[in-house]
Amino acid sequence: MDRLGDISSDRWLRDQVFNAAWAYDLAFAWDPEPEVETLLAMCELKPGARVLLPACGTGRIALPLARRGFEVEASDINPHMLAYARRRPHPLLSYSPGDMSRALGAQVPDCHAAFTLCNSLRYLLDDDEIAGHFQAVRERLRPGALYVTELALNAADERLLGVPNTWVLEYPGRRVTARWTVVAITPPTALEAAEIEVVERDGTRVTFSERQPQRLWTFRELLAAAGARGLELDKVWTAAGTPAADPELPGRYYVALRRSERAS
C-alpha cells in the first residue's frame, strides 16, 4: 500500500476535490430523500431519535434528517466541507471536526443509529483506522442500534479499469460534470481519478481533480472487520432500497450492522 503514498485519514485534509466543497456540493446535489427514506426504513427510526453521521461532507443527508425532526450529530475531517455545511444551519443539527477513524464525540452510547454514505468507508485504507472506525461507531450506539454504511462491494474487477462513472447536473447558467474513473486495482485497494468540472454560462470552466485511493471490500471482509469490533450483520439492501438477494455479487449496498452485546 506504500505505492499509494499517505494512507492515513489526514490525506483527506489535502484532497483537492474535497477541498472544493462548493463544487462537490453541486456535483452531489441530487434529491437526497430516497436515501433518507431507505435509511429510516432500515433502522425503523422515529423523529426525536439521535443520529450520528461521520464523514458528513457538505451535509446533504444531515440537513434532511434534521428537518424531519431527528437530532443529528455530524462530523467531517475536511474543514472546507464543514464550513460549507454550516451555511445551512438547523437547530437540531450540529457539526464538528472529526476523523471517522477515531473517537466520535463524547463516547457516550446515546445514538439510535449511525450512517455513512457515498463510499465513505472505502476512504479508510489502514487496517488500524478501519478497526478504530468500527470501534468508535460502536461506542456511540445504544445497545441494539444500527450502523448503516452505503458502499460498493465485491468490485475488484479489471473490467472496471478506465471506465468512468459520470453524471451531469444542470443549474441555471451552470453545468456540473463529475467523473470517478478506476485507474488501478491492486488489492486491497483501488486508485480512482476523481474530477469535478464546473462550466458557467459565459464559458468559464474550472476543474478540480485528485487521485483517490479507496479500500476494496468484499461482503465477507466487511462483516469480519465489523464483527471484530462488536457490530454484527442485521440486513443488507440494494442501492434501490430493496432487500439484497445476494450481497456477494458486485454492486452498491446499504449494509446494516447491529451493535451486539458481546465485548469488542
C-alpha positions as CSV (number, residue, x, y, z in Angstrom):
1,M,0.0,0.0,0.0
2,D,3.0,2.3,0.2
3,R,2.8,2.8,-3.5
4,L,-0.3,4.9,-2.9
5,G,1.5,7.3,-0.7
6,D,-0.1,8.5,2.5
7,I,-2.7,6.0,3.7
8,S,-3.7,7.9,6.8
9,S,-7.0,9.7,7.2
10,D,-5.1,13.0,7.2
11,R,-4.7,12.8,3.4
12,W,-8.3,13.9,3.0
13,L,-7.4,17.2,4.5
14,R,-5.4,17.9,1.4
15,D,-7.7,16.3,-1.2
16,Q,-8.4,18.9,-3.9
17,V,-11.9,17.6,-4.8
18,F,-13.0,17.6,-1.1
19,N,-11.4,21.0,-0.6
20,A,-13.6,22.4,-3.4
21,A,-16.6,21.9,-1.2
22,W,-18.9,24.2,-3.2
23,A,-18.2,22.3,-6.4
24,Y,-18.6,18.9,-4.6
25,D,-21.9,20.1,-3.2
26,L,-23.1,20.9,-6.7
27,A,-22.0,17.6,-8.0
28,F,-23.8,15.6,-5.3
29,A,-26.9,17.7,-5.2
30,W,-29.4,15.1,-6.5
31,D,-32.5,14.6,-4.4
32,P,-31.5,13.0,-1.0
33,E,-35.0,12.0,0.0
34,P,-34.9,8.4,-1.5
35,E,-31.7,7.8,0.5
36,V,-33.2,9.2,3.7
37,E,-36.3,7.0,3.2
38,T,-34.1,3.9,2.9
39,L,-32.0,4.7,6.0
40,L,-35.1,5.4,8.1
41,A,-36.9,2.3,6.9
42,M,-33.8,0.1,7.6
43,C,-33.5,1.4,11.1
44,E,-37.2,1.9,11.8
45,L,-36.4,5.4,13.3
46,K,-38.9,7.9,14.5
47,P,-38.5,11.7,14.8
48,G,-36.7,12.6,18.0
49,A,-34.1,9.9,17.7
50,R,-30.4,10.8,17.8
51,V,-28.4,10.1,14.7
52,L,-24.6,10.0,14.2
53,L,-23.2,11.0,10.8
54,P,-19.4,10.6,10.4
55,A,-17.9,11.8,7.1
56,C,-21.0,14.0,6.6
57,G,-19.4,16.1,3.8
58,T,-21.5,19.2,3.0
59,G,-24.5,17.9,4.9
60,R,-26.7,16.7,2.1
61,I,-28.1,13.9,4.3
62,A,-27.7,15.6,7.7
63,L,-30.0,18.6,6.9
64,P,-33.0,16.5,5.6
65,L,-32.8,14.3,8.7
66,A,-32.8,17.4,11.0
67,R,-35.7,18.8,9.0
68,R,-37.6,15.6,9.7
69,G,-37.2,16.1,13.5
70,F,-34.1,14.0,14.1
71,E,-31.3,15.2,16.4
72,V,-28.2,14.9,14.1
73,E,-24.6,14.9,15.2
74,A,-22.5,15.3,12.1
75,S,-18.7,15.4,11.6
76,D,-16.1,15.5,8.9
77,I,-12.3,15.6,8.7
78,N,-12.2,18.3,6.0
79,P,-12.7,21.9,7.2
80,H,-13.9,23.1,3.8
81,M,-16.7,20.6,3.9
82,L,-17.8,21.6,7.4
83,A,-17.6,25.3,6.5
84,Y,-19.9,24.8,3.6
85,A,-22.3,22.6,5.6
86,R,-22.6,25.2,8.3
87,R,-24.1,27.7,5.7
88,R,-27.4,25.7,6.1
89,P,-27.9,25.6,9.9
90,H,-30.7,23.9,11.7
91,P,-31.5,23.8,15.5
92,L,-31.4,20.0,15.6
93,L,-28.2,19.8,13.7
94,S,-24.6,20.1,15.0
95,Y,-21.4,20.0,13.0
96,S,-17.9,19.3,14.4
97,P,-14.5,18.4,13.1
98,G,-13.8,14.7,13.4
99,D,-11.7,11.9,11.9
100,M,-14.1,8.9,11.3
101,S,-11.3,6.5,12.4
102,R,-11.1,8.0,15.9
103,A,-13.4,8.8,18.8
104,L,-16.7,10.3,17.6
105,G,-17.8,12.9,20.1
106,A,-18.4,12.2,23.8
107,Q,-18.1,8.4,23.5
108,V,-21.5,8.1,25.2
109,P,-23.8,5.3,23.8
110,D,-26.7,7.7,23.1
111,C,-27.3,7.3,19.4
112,H,-30.2,5.4,17.9
113,A,-28.4,5.0,14.6
114,A,-25.3,5.9,12.6
115,F,-24.9,6.4,8.9
116,T,-22.0,6.7,6.4
117,L,-22.8,7.2,2.7
118,C,-21.1,7.8,-0.7
119,N,-18.5,5.1,-0.2
120,S,-17.1,6.9,2.8
121,L,-16.0,3.7,4.5
122,R,-13.8,2.9,1.5
123,Y,-11.7,6.0,2.1
124,L,-10.2,4.4,5.2
125,L,-7.2,2.4,4.0
126,D,-5.2,1.4,7.0
127,D,-6.4,-1.7,9.0
128,D,-5.9,0.1,12.3
129,E,-8.0,3.0,11.2
130,I,-10.7,0.7,9.9
131,A,-10.8,-1.0,13.3
132,G,-10.8,2.3,15.0
133,H,-13.8,3.4,13.0
134,F,-15.9,0.4,13.8
135,Q,-14.9,0.7,17.5
136,A,-15.7,4.5,17.6
137,V,-19.2,3.9,16.0
138,R,-20.0,1.1,18.4
139,E,-19.1,3.3,21.4
140,R,-21.7,5.8,20.3
141,L,-24.6,3.4,19.6
142,R,-27.2,2.4,22.1
143,P,-27.5,-1.3,22.7
144,G,-29.1,-2.9,19.6
145,A,-28.9,0.2,17.5
146,L,-27.9,0.0,13.8
147,Y,-25.0,1.4,11.8
148,V,-25.8,1.6,8.1
149,T,-22.9,2.1,5.7
150,E,-23.5,2.5,1.9
151,L,-20.7,1.4,-0.4
152,A,-19.6,-0.6,-3.4
153,L,-18.8,-4.2,-2.6
154,N,-17.0,-7.1,-4.4
155,A,-15.6,-4.6,-7.0
156,A,-12.1,-5.9,-7.7
157,D,-12.8,-6.3,-11.4
158,E,-10.2,-5.4,-14.0
159,R,-13.1,-4.7,-16.5
160,L,-13.7,-1.5,-14.5
161,L,-10.4,0.0,-15.4
162,G,-10.7,3.2,-17.4
163,V,-14.5,3.2,-17.4
164,P,-15.7,6.5,-15.9
165,N,-18.7,6.7,-13.7
166,T,-20.0,10.0,-15.0
167,W,-23.0,12.2,-14.2
168,V,-24.1,15.7,-15.2
169,L,-26.3,18.2,-13.3
170,E,-27.7,21.3,-14.9
171,Y,-28.3,24.5,-13.0
172,P,-29.5,27.9,-14.2
173,G,-26.4,29.2,-16.0
174,R,-24.2,26.4,-14.8
175,R,-23.3,22.8,-15.8
176,V,-21.5,20.4,-13.5
177,T,-19.9,17.2,-14.6
178,A,-18.5,14.6,-12.2
179,R,-16.3,11.7,-13.1
180,W,-14.8,8.9,-11.0
181,T,-12.6,6.5,-13.0
182,V,-10.8,3.5,-11.7
183,V,-7.2,3.7,-12.9
184,A,-5.5,0.9,-10.9
185,I,-6.7,-2.2,-9.0
186,T,-4.1,-3.5,-6.5
187,P,-6.0,-5.3,-3.8
188,P,-6.7,-4.4,-1.1
189,T,-7.0,-1.0,-2.7
190,A,-8.1,0.7,-6.0
191,L,-6.9,4.0,-7.3
192,E,-9.6,6.3,-8.8
193,A,-9.2,9.6,-10.7
194,A,-11.8,11.9,-9.3
195,E,-12.8,15.0,-11.3
196,I,-15.5,17.7,-10.9
197,E,-15.8,20.2,-13.8
198,V,-18.0,23.4,-13.5
199,V,-18.8,25.3,-16.6
200,E,-20.5,28.7,-16.2
201,R,-22.9,30.4,-18.7
202,D,-20.1,32.6,-20.1
203,G,-18.0,29.6,-20.8
204,T,-15.7,29.9,-17.8
205,R,-14.5,26.5,-16.8
206,V,-12.9,25.3,-13.6
207,T,-11.9,21.7,-12.9
208,F,-10.9,20.0,-9.6
209,S,-9.2,16.7,-9.8
210,E,-7.4,14.2,-7.5
211,R,-6.2,10.7,-7.4
212,Q,-8.1,8.9,-4.6
213,P,-7.2,5.5,-3.2
214,Q,-10.1,3.5,-1.9
215,R,-10.3,0.3,0.0
216,L,-11.8,-2.7,-1.9
217,W,-14.3,-4.6,0.3
218,T,-15.9,-7.9,-0.2
219,F,-19.1,-8.6,1.7
220,R,-17.4,-11.2,3.9
221,E,-14.4,-9.0,4.6
222,L,-16.7,-6.2,5.7
223,L,-18.6,-8.5,8.1
224,A,-15.3,-9.8,9.6
225,A,-13.9,-6.4,10.2
226,A,-17.1,-5.1,11.8
227,G,-17.7,-8.2,13.8
228,A,-14.3,-7.9,15.4
229,R,-15.5,-4.7,16.9
230,G,-18.9,-5.8,18.1
231,L,-21.0,-4.9,15.0
232,E,-22.9,-7.8,13.6
233,L,-25.0,-8.1,10.4
234,D,-28.6,-7.2,10.6
235,K,-29.7,-6.7,7.0
236,V,-28.4,-5.8,3.5
237,W,-30.4,-3.7,1.0
238,T,-29.6,-2.8,-2.6
239,A,-28.9,0.8,-3.8
240,A,-32.6,0.8,-4.9
241,G,-33.7,0.4,-1.3
242,T,-34.9,-3.2,-1.5
243,P,-33.6,-6.4,0.3
244,A,-30.5,-7.7,-1.4
245,A,-30.8,-11.2,-2.9
246,D,-27.0,-11.9,-2.9
247,P,-24.7,-9.3,-1.4
248,E,-21.6,-11.3,-2.5
249,L,-22.3,-10.0,-6.1
250,P,-20.7,-6.8,-7.2
251,G,-22.8,-3.7,-6.6
252,R,-23.7,-0.9,-4.2
253,Y,-25.4,-1.8,-1.0
254,Y,-26.7,-0.5,2.3
255,V,-25.3,-2.8,5.0
256,A,-26.9,-2.5,8.4
257,L,-24.8,-3.6,11.3
258,R,-26.3,-4.0,14.8
259,R,-24.4,-3.2,17.9
260,S,-24.0,-6.6,19.7
261,E,-23.8,-7.0,23.4
262,R,-20.6,-9.1,23.4
263,A,-17.4,-7.4,24.3
264,S,-15.5,-5.8,21.4
